[in-house]
Amino acid sequence: MARKFRSVSRRRGAADVGVLVIPEDFRKDQYVLKPVIAKMLAEAGKPKADVTVCLEPLMGGVDQATNWEAIEEVIDMYPTVDMFLLVVDRDGVEGRRVALDRIERLGAEKLGSDRALLAENIWQEVEVCALAGQMKLPKNWSWAEVRQELHPKEVYFDP
């Protein structure tokens, strides 16, 4: 990520990078992803990055979010964005990375060298990022178990 990020950041200057986070479903994921991505960018030397979550169009699930035509529509709708960051849940699907690699490849062809599309799958669900940000977790929780749980929302969050 660092190599591509540096080349994209030259477009507006190092302190003014426009990042559009494309979640598989923004309705809940936006509240976890925006602060996590902003903090990651700050730690990577981009504390003033403009992080926005894509609200239009609503992807409505991983199938639409991993559909190139839907992602291409988002790219076309937001021509001033420097970096598109597609984030989906892994959901225990081992082949999910293959679909994301394809989207990154097609994104690179469409965007050229001035802009970027990066795609990542969260292990296992976005909500695990919220757990990672907690200072103290219950003593009986193990990170290895949290990360391997296919349904962490149901196991680690109150209904």
SVG drawing of the C-alpha trace seen along z (x, -y; Angstrom):
<svg xmlns="http://www.w3.org/2000/svg" viewBox="-30 -20 37 40">
<polyline fill="none" stroke="black" stroke-width="0.4" points="0.0,0.0 2.8,-2.5 4.4,-2.5 1.1,-3.2 -0.1,-5.6 3.0,-7.8 2.5,-8.1 -1.2,-9.0 -0.5,-11.6 1.4,-13.9 -1.7,-14.8 -3.0,-17.3 0.0,-17.4 1.0,-15.1 -1.5,-16.7 -4.6,-16.8 -5.4,-13.3 -9.0,-12.5 -9.9,-8.9 -13.3,-7.4 -14.0,-4.3 -16.4,-1.9 -17.9,0.5 -20.0,3.5 -22.9,1.8 -22.3,-1.7 -25.3,-1.7 -23.4,-0.4 -19.8,0.1 -19.3,-3.6 -19.1,-4.1 -16.2,-1.7 -14.4,-2.3 -14.1,-6.1 -12.3,-6.5 -10.2,-3.4 -9.1,-4.4 -8.5,-8.0 -6.3,-6.8 -4.4,-4.4 -3.7,-7.2 -2.6,-9.5 -0.2,-6.8 1.1,-6.5 1.9,-10.2 -1.3,-11.5 -3.0,-13.1 -5.0,-15.5 -6.3,-13.0 -9.9,-13.7 -11.6,-10.3 -15.2,-10.0 -17.4,-6.9 -19.3,-6.2 -23.0,-6.6 -24.2,-6.7 -24.7,-4.2 -25.5,-1.8 -23.7,1.5 -26.0,3.5 -23.7,6.5 -20.5,8.2 -21.8,9.5 -22.5,6.0 -19.3,4.6 -17.2,7.1 -18.9,6.5 -16.6,4.5 -19.4,2.7 -20.7,1.3 -17.2,0.2 -16.6,-1.4 -19.9,-3.4 -18.5,-4.7 -15.2,-5.7 -17.1,-7.5 -19.3,-9.3 -16.3,-10.6 -13.7,-12.0 -11.9,-14.1 -11.1,-11.2 -7.4,-10.3 -7.8,-6.9 -10.7,-4.5 -10.6,-2.0 -13.0,1.0 -13.5,2.8 -15.5,5.9 -15.9,8.6 -14.0,11.8 -16.9,13.9 -14.7,17.0 -14.6,17.1 -11.0,18.0 -11.3,17.0 -12.5,13.5 -9.0,12.1 -9.0,13.4 -12.1,11.2 -10.5,8.2 -7.2,8.7 -9.2,8.6 -10.9,5.4 -7.6,3.8 -6.2,4.8 -9.2,3.4 -9.0,0.2 -5.4,-0.3 -6.2,0.0 -9.0,-2.6 -7.4,-5.1 -3.8,-5.1 -0.9,-6.3 -2.5,-9.5 -5.3,-7.7 -5.6,-4.3 -8.1,-1.7 -7.1,0.6 -9.4,3.5 -9.2,5.4 -11.1,7.9 -11.5,7.5 -10.8,10.6 -13.7,11.7 -16.0,8.7 -15.6,4.9 -16.9,5.1 -13.7,6.8 -11.9,3.5 -14.1,1.9 -12.9,4.6 -9.3,3.9 -9.6,0.3 -10.7,1.1 -8.2,0.6 -9.4,3.5 -11.2,6.6 -12.7,9.2 -10.0,11.4 -11.6,14.6 -11.4,13.3 -8.4,14.4 -7.5,12.4 -6.8,15.6 -10.4,16.8 -11.9,13.4 -10.1,13.3 -11.1,16.9 -14.8,16.5 -16.9,16.5 -19.7,14.5 -18.1,12.1 -21.1,9.8 -23.2,12.6 -20.5,13.9 -18.8,10.7 -21.5,8.0 -24.6,7.6 -27.9,7.8"/>
</svg>
